[in-house]
Amino acid sequence: MSRDEGGGAGASTGAAGRGLWVEEPARRRMPDPVRTSAVRAVLIVSVTLTQATITFFLTLAGSWLALPMAFGAIAGTIVATWGVLDVWITRQTWNQRYGVLSEPSSTARRRRREARRAARVAREPAKGRIPREDGPLAASGR
């Protein structure tokens, strides 16, 4: 057994034959509108965090720019909150519109089957029942 096949000195560690890079199957890709709003939210949040950090350092330095930057950071926080909520709302909307598969579940199938069986039993005449000779169709010979 060669060293590349896992028979070398590191074979007892349990990582024999396994490379450093292991590819995992990708999860399902986000829908386009959700991904667009997520990218927008990440950009807004990153700009807001950068602005808040700059505001902090300007405050420590005693600069006059600290007050306008603080107002900007507050406004950025409001916009960033909106951006994150936009991702959540867009995701929920997409799931409600396109996320439902149009195939019945096994529970729904079983309920429909039981309802059909009950309707069929209700339509069938009772077994052992003798038809009436004087009914509404007796005169016509039926």
C-alpha positions in Angstrom: 0.0 0.0 0.0 1.5 3.3 -1.0 1.6 6.5 1.1 -1.1 8.2 -1.1 -3.5 5.4 -0.4 -3.6 6.0 3.3 -1.0 3.4 4.4 1.5 6.0 5.5 2.3 7.3 9.0 -1.0 9.2 9.3 -3.2 6.3 8.5 -4.2 5.7 12.2 -5.6 9.2 12.5 -8.8 8.4 10.7 -8.2 10.9 7.9 -6.7 8.3 5.5 -7.6 8.8 1.9 -9.5 12.0 2.6 -8.1 15.1 1.0 -7.8 18.5 2.5 -10.6 19.9 0.4 -13.9 18.0 0.6 -16.7 19.3 -1.6 -20.1 19.1 -0.1 -23.2 19.2 -2.3 -24.6 22.8 -2.5 -27.8 23.6 -0.8 -30.7 24.9 -2.8 -30.0 28.3 -4.3 -31.9 31.3 -3.0 -34.5 32.7 -5.3 -33.3 35.8 -7.3 -35.5 38.4 -5.5 -34.4 37.1 -2.1 -30.8 37.1 -3.0 -31.0 40.6 -4.4 -32.5 42.0 -1.2 -29.9 40.0 0.9 -27.0 41.5 -1.1 -28.6 45.0 -0.7 -29.0 44.4 3.1 -25.4 43.3 3.5 -24.1 46.3 1.7 -26.2 48.7 3.7 -25.3 47.1 7.0 -21.6 47.1 6.1 -21.7 50.8 5.2 -23.6 51.6 8.4 -21.1 49.7 10.6 -18.2 51.5 8.9 -19.9 54.8 9.5 -20.5 54.0 13.2 -16.9 53.0 13.6 -15.7 56.3 12.0 -18.2 58.2 14.2 -16.7 56.5 17.3 -13.2 57.4 16.4 -14.2 61.0 15.5 -15.8 61.2 18.9 -12.7 60.0 20.7 -10.6 62.5 18.7 -13.0 65.4 19.6 -13.6 66.3 16.0 -16.5 68.5 14.9 -17.5 65.9 12.3 -18.6 63.5 15.1 -22.1 65.1 15.4 -23.0 65.0 11.7 -21.6 61.5 11.4 -23.6 60.4 14.5 -26.8 61.6 12.8 -25.8 59.7 9.7 -25.1 56.6 11.7 -28.5 56.8 13.3 -30.2 57.2 9.9 -28.0 54.3 8.6 -29.2 52.1 11.4 -32.8 52.8 10.5 -32.1 52.1 6.8 -30.1 48.9 7.7 -33.1 47.7 9.8 -35.3 48.2 6.9 -32.9 46.3 4.7 -32.9 43.3 6.9 -36.7 43.4 7.2 -36.9 43.6 3.4 -35.0 40.3 3.1 -37.3 38.6 5.6 -40.5 40.0 3.9 -39.2 39.1 0.4 -38.4 35.6 1.5 -41.8 35.1 3.1 -43.6 36.5 0.1 -41.6 34.3 -2.3 -42.4 31.2 -0.2 -46.1 32.0 -0.2 -46.2 32.6 -3.9 -43.9 29.9 -5.2 -42.9 27.7 -2.4 -45.8 25.3 -2.3 -45.6 22.2 -4.5 -48.9 21.3 -6.1 -48.9 17.6 -5.2 -51.2 16.3 -2.5 -49.6 14.9 0.6 -50.2 11.3 1.6 -52.6 12.6 4.3 -54.8 14.5 1.8 -54.8 11.5 -0.5 -55.9 9.2 2.3 -58.7 11.6 3.3 -60.0 11.8 -0.3 -59.9 8.0 -0.6 -62.0 7.7 2.6 -64.5 10.3 1.5 -64.9 8.5 -1.9 -65.4 5.2 -0.1 -68.0 6.7 2.2 -69.8 8.3 -0.7 -69.8 5.0 -2.6 -71.3 3.2 0.4 -74.0 5.9 0.8 -75.0 5.5 -2.9 -75.2 1.7 -2.9 -78.6 0.3 -1.8 -78.6 -1.5 1.5 -77.9 -5.2 1.2 -80.7 -7.5 2.0 -83.3 -4.9 1.3 -86.4 -5.9 -0.6 -87.5 -3.4 -3.3 -91.0 -2.0 -2.8 -93.6 -3.1 -5.3 -95.8 -0.1 -4.8 -93.2 2.6 -5.3 -93.4 5.5 -7.7 -91.9 3.4 -10.6 -94.1 0.3 -10.0 -96.7 1.5 -12.5 -94.1 1.8 -15.3 -93.0 -1.8 -14.8 -89.6 -1.1 -13.3 
